[in-house]
Amino acid sequence: MAILEQVQEDVKAAMKAGEKDRVGRLRMLVNALQQEAKEGSDDEVAALQRERKRRLDAAEALREGGREEAAAAEEAEAELIEGYLPAQLSDEELAELVAAAVEEAGASEAKDMGGVMKALMPKLGGRADGKRVSQAVREKLGS
């Protein structure tokens, strides 16, 4: 079942259960996924990752501004979104994929990072955050 369909089913279940806050958060996800589909991209995982990142960035900014309650709400939305994302790779699995991509790209120094990332990202399928991946590649290339 596609992620959008799953979220829509969860909206119905939350409505039946009378969970107003959850319904609102799930509807936000439905809107984001529908917008992604309208724009011609069917990459639901990428859309969810963007939405999750937006929530985490907003939570950080709110917390810096002293708005703890609003930051907690944003983090709750990010956590909800995580539930629909594929399971994240362990550090060991990521290291193996990075090593294979470095070998595939013939990379040996930091300036080769772009080629490694280009080879690696499609293989991850949204199972690792971009920052985490770039950090692992940098470490592997020794920069």
Secondary structure as a PSIPRED ss2 file (coil, helix, strand):
# PSIPRED VFORMAT (PSIPRED V4.0)

   1 M C   1.000  0.000  0.000
   2 A C   1.000  0.000  0.000
   3 I H   0.000  1.000  0.000
   4 L H   0.000  1.000  0.000
   5 E H   0.000  1.000  0.000
   6 Q H   0.000  1.000  0.000
   7 V H   0.000  1.000  0.000
   8 Q H   0.000  1.000  0.000
   9 E H   0.000  1.000  0.000
  10 D H   0.000  1.000  0.000
  11 V H   0.000  1.000  0.000
  12 K H   0.000  1.000  0.000
  13 A H   0.000  1.000  0.000
  14 A H   0.000  1.000  0.000
  15 M H   0.000  1.000  0.000
  16 K H   0.000  1.000  0.000
  17 A H   0.000  1.000  0.000
  18 G C   1.000  0.000  0.000
  19 E C   1.000  0.000  0.000
  20 K H   0.000  1.000  0.000
  21 D H   0.000  1.000  0.000
  22 R H   0.000  1.000  0.000
  23 V H   0.000  1.000  0.000
  24 G H   0.000  1.000  0.000
  25 R H   0.000  1.000  0.000
  26 L H   0.000  1.000  0.000
  27 R H   0.000  1.000  0.000
  28 M H   0.000  1.000  0.000
  29 L H   0.000  1.000  0.000
  30 V H   0.000  1.000  0.000
  31 N H   0.000  1.000  0.000
  32 A H   0.000  1.000  0.000
  33 L H   0.000  1.000  0.000
  34 Q H   0.000  1.000  0.000
  35 Q H   0.000  1.000  0.000
  36 E H   0.000  1.000  0.000
  37 A H   0.000  1.000  0.000
  38 K H   0.000  1.000  0.000
  39 E C   1.000  0.000  0.000
  40 G C   1.000  0.000  0.000
  41 S C   1.000  0.000  0.000
  42 D C   1.000  0.000  0.000
  43 D C   1.000  0.000  0.000
  44 E H   0.000  1.000  0.000
  45 V H   0.000  1.000  0.000
  46 A H   0.000  1.000  0.000
  47 A H   0.000  1.000  0.000
  48 L H   0.000  1.000  0.000
  49 Q H   0.000  1.000  0.000
  50 R H   0.000  1.000  0.000
  51 E H   0.000  1.000  0.000
  52 R H   0.000  1.000  0.000
  53 K H   0.000  1.000  0.000
  54 R H   0.000  1.000  0.000
  55 R H   0.000  1.000  0.000
  56 L H   0.000  1.000  0.000
  57 D H   0.000  1.000  0.000
  58 A H   0.000  1.000  0.000
  59 A H   0.000  1.000  0.000
  60 E H   0.000  1.000  0.000
  61 A H   0.000  1.000  0.000
  62 L H   0.000  1.000  0.000
  63 R H   0.000  1.000  0.000
  64 E H   0.000  1.000  0.000
  65 G C   1.000  0.000  0.000
  66 G C   1.000  0.000  0.000
  67 R C   1.000  0.000  0.000
  68 E H   0.000  1.000  0.000
  69 E H   0.000  1.000  0.000
  70 A H   0.000  1.000  0.000
  71 A H   0.000  1.000  0.000
  72 A H   0.000  1.000  0.000
  73 A H   0.000  1.000  0.000
  74 E H   0.000  1.000  0.000
  75 E H   0.000  1.000  0.000
  76 A H   0.000  1.000  0.000
  77 E H   0.000  1.000  0.000
  78 A H   0.000  1.000  0.000
  79 E H   0.000  1.000  0.000
  80 L H   0.000  1.000  0.000
  81 I H   0.000  1.000  0.000
  82 E H   0.000  1.000  0.000
  83 G C   1.000  0.000  0.000
  84 Y C   1.000  0.000  0.000
  85 L C   1.000  0.000  0.000
  86 P C   1.000  0.000  0.000
  87 A C   1.000  0.000  0.000
  88 Q C   1.000  0.000  0.000
  89 L C   1.000  0.000  0.000
  90 S C   1.000  0.000  0.000
  91 D H   0.000  1.000  0.000
  92 E H   0.000  1.000  0.000
  93 E H   0.000  1.000  0.000
  94 L H   0.000  1.000  0.000
  95 A H   0.000  1.000  0.000
  96 E H   0.000  1.000  0.000
  97 L H   0.000  1.000  0.000
  98 V H   0.000  1.000  0.000
  99 A H   0.000  1.000  0.000
 100 A H   0.000  1.000  0.000
 101 A H   0.000  1.000  0.000
 102 V H   0.000  1.000  0.000
 103 E H   0.000  1.000  0.000
 104 E H   0.000  1.000  0.000
 105 A H   0.000  1.000  0.000
 106 G C   1.000  0.000  0.000
 107 A C   1.000  0.000  0.000
 108 S C   1.000  0.000  0.000
 109 E C   1.000  0.000  0.000
 110 A H   0.000  1.000  0.000
 111 K H   0.000  1.000  0.000
 112 D H   0.000  1.000  0.000
 113 M H   0.000  1.000  0.000
 114 G H   0.000  1.000  0.000
 115 G H   0.000  1.000  0.000
 116 V H   0.000  1.000  0.000
 117 M H   0.000  1.000  0.000
 118 K H   0.000  1.000  0.000
 119 A H   0.000  1.000  0.000
 120 L H   0.000  1.000  0.000
 121 M H   0.000  1.000  0.000
 122 P H   0.000  1.000  0.000
 123 K H   0.000  1.000  0.000
 124 L H   0.000  1.000  0.000
 125 G C   1.000  0.000  0.000
 126 G C   1.000  0.000  0.000
 127 R C   1.000  0.000  0.000
 128 A C   1.000  0.000  0.000
 129 D C   1.000  0.000  0.000
 130 G H   0.000  1.000  0.000
 131 K H   0.000  1.000  0.000
 132 R H   0.000  1.000  0.000
 133 V H   0.000  1.000  0.000
 134 S H   0.000  1.000  0.000
 135 Q H   0.000  1.000  0.000
 136 A H   0.000  1.000  0.000
 137 V H   0.000  1.000  0.000
 138 R H   0.000  1.000  0.000
 139 E H   0.000  1.000  0.000
 140 K H   0.000  1.000  0.000
 141 L H   0.000  1.000  0.000
 142 G C   1.000  0.000  0.000
 143 S C   1.000  0.000  0.000
